[in-house]
Amino acid sequence: MNRRQLSRLVLGLGLAGALAAPAFAQNFPSKPIRIVVPFGAGGVADLTARTVATKMAEGLGQSVVIENRPGAGGVVAGDTVAKADPDGHTLLLMSNGTAVSAGLFKSLPFDPVKDFTPISTLGFFDIAIIAPANSRFKTLQELVAFAKANPGKLNIGSINIGSTQNLAAELFKTSAGIDAQIVPFNGTPAVITALRGGQVDVAVEILGPMMSQIRSDAVRALAVTGDKRAAVLPEVPTAREAGVANFSASSWNGLAAPAKTPRAVIERLQREITLAVNSPDVKKKLADLNVDAQASSPEQTSALLASEIKRWGEVIVRAKIPQQ
């Protein structure tokens, strides 16, 4: 084969590939889509994914099923999707945990940035700083003032080391300029027990699972840690409003596909996610879970992931949390 023949062959293969991509996208999806969730069934992330998946299935004309693969800091779920065919039929529920894993683990079987193509966010949900109902601290300002006057005496409860809540507590310490002890517990129920039993002074926890405790007046939210007040607790200030400047931390979920998934497929999925997230019934169901439904473009989602990896990586280093 001479050089001219080789050039024609290469050009022909390129044109064939260019024509095949739109044809593939037109036939997408050709089978059920699965969303791999790195958490157990019944939690906020799982319920968010299921709510959006049900609505997505209507627009895609194919079922969208949830596959729960909890454990190992989301590594199992991430590895499953990273190694899946890049055809848009296997998606990953990304979260803060995806960003945290980049700094928390010495090595991963995948690259959180290079091995995935983010598609869209699904929603954001609040984290709160919570005290027992009978606490001496009525406001976040009182809490910070006590901690500054009594270095090392304030105990802050959170779930396990390296979790979003735990790292949010570490970020709160740094932002508020206080010396406090962070006490990790194995799950939210244990945090609630410790908080109500006086084992810790305050806790940093996802707001949704704490709402029943707040509504029953067993505990009190001193502040939420997002950029705006929580719709379910409009009277509770943000940490920034309460005087802790430059402190903001919220949890989020989104969807991503394996890297090299055709752009046309990513765009189709993004459109369906946006339609699902913006539908009134989905918005209401997510609001009931204390999730602020928000879709985004692939570029916006990629930027969010990159910024979260940088931020939580810095928190891990400052807190001297050993890599796993």
C-alpha positions as CSV (number, residue, x, y, z in Angstrom):
1,M,0.0,0.0,0.0
2,N,1.5,3.4,-1.0
3,R,1.3,6.6,0.9
4,R,-1.7,7.9,-1.1
5,Q,-3.7,4.7,-0.6
6,L,-2.9,4.8,3.2
7,S,-4.0,8.5,3.4
8,R,-7.3,7.6,1.7
9,L,-7.8,4.7,4.1
10,V,-7.2,6.9,7.1
11,L,-9.5,9.6,5.8
12,G,-12.2,7.0,5.1
13,L,-12.0,5.6,8.6
14,G,-12.1,9.1,10.1
15,L,-15.2,10.0,8.0
16,A,-16.8,6.7,9.0
17,G,-16.2,7.4,12.7
18,A,-17.6,10.9,12.3
19,L,-20.7,9.6,10.7
20,A,-21.1,6.7,13.1
21,A,-21.2,9.0,16.2
22,P,-24.4,10.9,15.3
23,A,-26.0,7.6,14.2
24,F,-25.1,6.0,17.5
25,A,-26.5,9.0,19.4
26,Q,-29.8,8.8,17.4
27,N,-30.2,5.2,18.6
28,F,-29.3,6.0,22.2
29,P,-30.5,4.6,24.5
30,S,-30.7,1.1,23.0
31,K,-31.1,-0.6,26.4
32,P,-31.8,0.2,30.1
33,I,-29.5,2.7,31.7
34,R,-28.0,2.0,35.1
35,I,-26.9,4.6,37.7
36,V,-24.3,3.2,40.0
37,V,-24.7,4.8,43.5
38,P,-21.8,4.7,45.9
39,F,-24.2,4.7,48.9
40,G,-26.7,2.3,50.4
41,A,-30.4,2.4,49.7
42,G,-32.6,4.8,51.5
43,G,-30.2,7.7,52.1
44,V,-30.6,11.2,50.6
45,A,-28.2,10.4,47.7
46,D,-30.0,7.2,46.8
47,L,-33.5,8.7,47.0
48,T,-32.3,11.7,44.9
49,A,-31.0,9.3,42.2
50,R,-34.2,7.3,42.2
51,T,-36.4,10.3,42.0
52,V,-34.5,11.7,39.0
53,A,-34.1,8.3,37.3
54,T,-37.9,7.7,37.3
55,K,-38.5,11.0,35.4
56,M,-35.5,10.5,33.1
57,A,-36.9,7.1,32.0
58,E,-40.0,8.8,30.7
59,G,-38.1,11.0,28.3
60,L,-35.5,8.4,27.3
61,G,-38.0,5.7,26.6
62,Q,-35.9,3.2,28.5
63,S,-35.9,2.2,32.1
64,V,-33.2,3.8,34.4
65,V,-32.3,1.5,37.2
66,I,-30.3,2.2,40.4
67,E,-27.4,-0.1,41.4
68,N,-26.2,0.5,44.9
69,R,-22.5,-0.1,45.4
70,P,-21.6,1.3,48.8
71,G,-18.4,1.1,50.6
72,A,-14.7,2.0,50.3
73,G,-15.3,5.7,50.1
74,G,-17.1,5.4,46.7
75,V,-14.1,3.6,45.1
76,V,-16.1,0.5,44.2
77,A,-18.8,2.4,42.4
78,G,-16.3,4.7,40.7
79,D,-14.2,1.8,39.5
80,T,-17.3,0.1,38.1
81,V,-18.3,3.0,36.0
82,A,-14.7,4.0,34.9
83,K,-14.3,0.5,33.4
84,A,-17.8,0.4,31.8
85,D,-18.3,0.8,28.1
86,P,-18.4,4.5,27.2
87,D,-21.8,4.4,25.6
88,G,-23.9,6.3,28.1
89,H,-25.7,3.2,29.5
90,T,-23.7,3.2,32.7
91,L,-23.6,6.4,34.8
92,L,-22.0,7.3,38.2
93,L,-23.7,9.3,40.9
94,M,-21.0,11.7,41.8
95,S,-20.9,13.7,45.0
96,N,-18.6,15.5,47.4
97,G,-17.3,12.0,48.1
98,T,-15.9,11.8,44.6
99,A,-14.0,15.0,45.2
100,V,-12.8,14.0,48.6
101,S,-11.5,10.6,47.5
102,A,-8.9,12.3,45.3
103,G,-7.1,13.7,48.3
104,L,-8.1,11.0,50.9
105,F,-6.6,8.0,49.1
106,K,-3.0,7.4,48.3
107,S,-4.0,5.7,45.1
108,L,-7.2,5.0,43.2
109,P,-8.0,2.5,40.5
110,F,-9.3,5.5,38.5
111,D,-8.7,9.2,38.0
112,P,-11.7,11.2,39.3
113,V,-11.1,13.8,36.6
114,K,-9.7,12.0,33.6
115,D,-11.8,8.8,33.7
116,F,-15.2,10.4,33.8
117,T,-17.2,12.9,31.8
118,P,-19.5,14.9,34.2
119,I,-23.0,15.5,32.8
120,S,-25.0,17.6,35.2
121,T,-25.6,18.2,38.9
122,L,-28.9,16.9,40.4
123,G,-29.1,19.0,43.5
124,F,-27.5,20.5,46.6
125,F,-28.3,19.9,50.2
126,D,-27.5,21.6,53.4
127,I,-25.1,20.9,56.2
128,A,-25.8,22.4,59.6
129,I,-24.1,23.1,62.9
130,I,-26.4,21.7,65.6
131,A,-26.5,21.9,69.4
132,P,-28.6,20.1,71.9
133,A,-31.8,21.9,72.9
134,N,-30.5,22.6,76.4
135,S,-27.1,23.8,75.2
136,R,-25.5,26.9,76.7
137,F,-25.0,28.0,73.1
138,K,-28.0,29.8,71.6
139,T,-26.1,31.3,68.6
140,L,-23.1,30.4,66.5
141,Q,-21.5,33.6,67.8
142,E,-21.7,32.4,71.4
143,L,-20.2,29.0,70.3
144,V,-17.2,30.6,68.5
145,A,-16.6,33.1,71.4
146,F,-16.5,30.2,73.9
147,A,-14.1,28.2,71.7
148,K,-11.7,31.1,71.4
149,A,-11.8,31.8,75.1
150,N,-11.3,28.1,75.9
151,P,-9.0,26.5,73.4
152,G,-9.3,22.7,73.0
153,K,-12.4,22.4,75.2
154,L,-15.1,22.5,72.5
155,N,-16.1,19.0,71.2
156,I,-17.6,18.8,67.7
157,G,-19.3,15.5,66.6
158,S,-19.3,14.3,63.0
159,I,-19.6,11.0,61.2
160,N,-16.4,9.1,60.2
161,I,-13.1,10.8,59.4
162,G,-12.9,11.9,55.8
163,S,-16.6,12.2,55.3
164,T,-18.1,15.5,54.0
165,Q,-19.4,16.3,57.4
166,N,-16.1,15.6,59.1
167,L,-14.2,17.7,56.6
168,A,-16.8,20.5,56.9
169,A,-16.1,20.5,60.6
170,E,-12.4,20.8,60.0
171,L,-13.1,23.6,57.5
172,F,-15.3,25.3,60.2
173,K,-12.4,25.2,62.7
174,T,-10.0,26.8,60.3
175,S,-12.4,29.4,59.1
176,A,-13.6,30.4,62.6
177,G,-10.0,30.4,63.9
178,I,-10.8,28.1,66.8
179,D,-9.0,25.1,68.5
180,A,-11.6,22.4,69.0
181,Q,-11.8,18.6,69.2
182,I,-13.6,16.8,66.4
183,V,-15.0,13.5,67.6
184,P,-15.9,11.0,64.8
185,F,-18.8,8.5,65.1
186,N,-19.9,5.6,63.0
187,G,-23.0,7.1,61.4
188,T,-25.7,9.8,62.0
189,P,-27.7,7.9,64.6
190,A,-24.5,7.7,66.8
191,V,-24.0,11.4,66.3
192,I,-27.5,12.2,67.4
193,T,-27.2,10.0,70.5
194,A,-23.9,11.6,71.5
195,L,-25.3,15.1,70.9
196,R,-28.5,14.5,72.9
197,G,-26.4,12.7,75.6
198,G,-24.0,15.6,76.1
199,Q,-20.9,13.7,74.8
200,V,-20.3,16.5,72.3
201,D,-21.1,20.2,72.4
202,V,-22.3,20.5,68.8
203,A,-22.4,18.4,65.7
204,V,-21.8,19.1,62.0
205,E,-24.3,17.0,60.0
206,I,-26.4,16.8,56.9
207,L,-29.6,18.8,57.7
208,G,-32.1,16.4,56.2
209,P,-31.6,13.5,58.6
210,M,-31.7,16.0,61.6
211,M,-35.0,17.7,60.7
212,S,-37.1,15.3,62.8
213,Q,-34.8,16.0,65.8
214,I,-35.1,19.8,65.2
215,R,-38.8,19.7,64.8
216,S,-39.2,17.8,68.0
217,D,-37.1,20.4,69.8
218,A,-34.5,17.7,70.8
219,V,-31.7,19.7,69.1
220,R,-31.3,23.2,67.7
221,A,-29.7,24.4,64.5
222,L,-27.3,27.2,65.1
223,A,-26.4,27.8,61.5
224,V,-26.4,26.2,58.1
225,T,-23.2,26.1,56.2
226,G,-24.3,26.8,52.6
227,D,-24.3,30.1,50.7
228,K,-28.0,30.7,51.5
229,R,-30.5,29.9,54.2
230,A,-32.3,26.5,54.1
231,A,-35.8,26.7,52.8
232,V,-37.0,24.4,55.6
233,L,-35.4,26.7,58.3
234,P,-35.6,30.2,57.0
235,E,-35.0,31.6,60.5
236,V,-31.6,29.9,60.9
237,P,-28.7,32.1,59.6
238,T,-25.9,30.9,57.4
239,A,-22.5,30.6,59.1
240,R,-21.3,33.6,57.1
241,E,-24.2,35.6,58.4
242,A,-23.3,34.5,61.9
243,G,-19.8,36.0,61.5
244,V,-17.7,33.1,60.2
245,A,-16.4,34.7,57.0
246,N,-15.3,32.7,54.0
247,F,-16.9,29.5,55.4
248,S,-19.3,27.7,53.0
249,A,-19.8,24.0,52.7
250,S,-22.7,22.1,51.2
251,S,-23.2,18.6,49.8
252,W,-24.2,17.9,46.2
253,N,-24.9,15.1,43.8
254,G,-24.5,14.8,40.0
255,L,-24.2,12.3,37.2
256,A,-21.2,11.4,35.1
257,A,-20.4,8.9,32.4
258,P,-17.2,7.1,31.6
259,A,-14.6,9.2,29.7
260,K,-14.8,9.0,25.9
261,T,-18.6,8.8,25.9
262,P,-19.7,10.5,22.7
263,R,-20.5,14.2,23.1
264,A,-23.9,13.7,21.4
265,V,-24.8,11.1,24.1
266,I,-23.7,13.4,26.9
267,E,-25.8,16.2,25.5
268,R,-28.9,14.0,25.2
269,L,-28.4,12.8,28.8
270,Q,-27.9,16.4,30.0
271,R,-31.1,17.5,28.3
272,E,-33.1,14.7,30.0
273,I,-31.6,15.3,33.4
274,T,-32.4,19.0,33.1
275,L,-36.0,18.3,32.1
276,A,-36.3,15.8,35.0
277,V,-34.7,18.1,37.6
278,N,-36.8,21.1,36.6
279,S,-40.2,19.2,36.5
280,P,-42.5,20.4,39.3
281,D,-43.1,16.9,40.8
282,V,-39.4,16.1,41.0
283,K,-38.6,19.5,42.5
284,K,-41.2,18.9,45.2
285,K,-40.0,15.4,46.0
286,L,-36.4,16.6,46.3
287,A,-37.5,19.6,48.4
288,D,-39.2,17.1,50.8
289,L,-35.7,15.5,51.1
290,N,-34.2,19.0,51.7
291,V,-32.5,18.9,48.3
292,D,-32.4,22.0,46.2
293,A,-32.9,20.6,42.7
294,Q,-30.4,22.1,40.3
295,A,-29.2,21.0,36.9
296,S,-26.0,22.3,35.2
297,S,-24.0,22.0,32.0
298,P,-21.2,19.4,31.6
299,E,-18.7,22.3,31.7
300,Q,-20.2,23.7,34.9
301,T,-20.3,20.2,36.5
302,S,-16.6,19.6,35.6
303,A,-15.6,23.0,37.1
304,L,-17.5,22.2,40.3
305,L,-15.8,18.8,40.6
306,A,-12.3,20.4,40.0
307,S,-13.0,23.2,42.6
308,E,-14.2,20.7,45.1
309,I,-11.2,18.4,44.7
310,K,-8.9,21.4,45.3
311,R,-10.8,22.7,48.3
312,W,-11.3,19.4,50.1
313,G,-7.7,18.3,49.3
314,E,-6.5,21.5,51.1
315,V,-8.7,20.7,54.1
316,I,-7.3,17.2,54.3
317,V,-3.7,18.5,54.3
318,R,-4.4,21.2,56.8
319,A,-6.2,18.8,59.1
320,K,-3.3,16.3,58.8
321,I,-5.7,13.5,57.9
322,P,-3.6,10.5,56.9
323,Q,-4.2,9.2,53.4
324,Q,-5.8,5.8,53.3
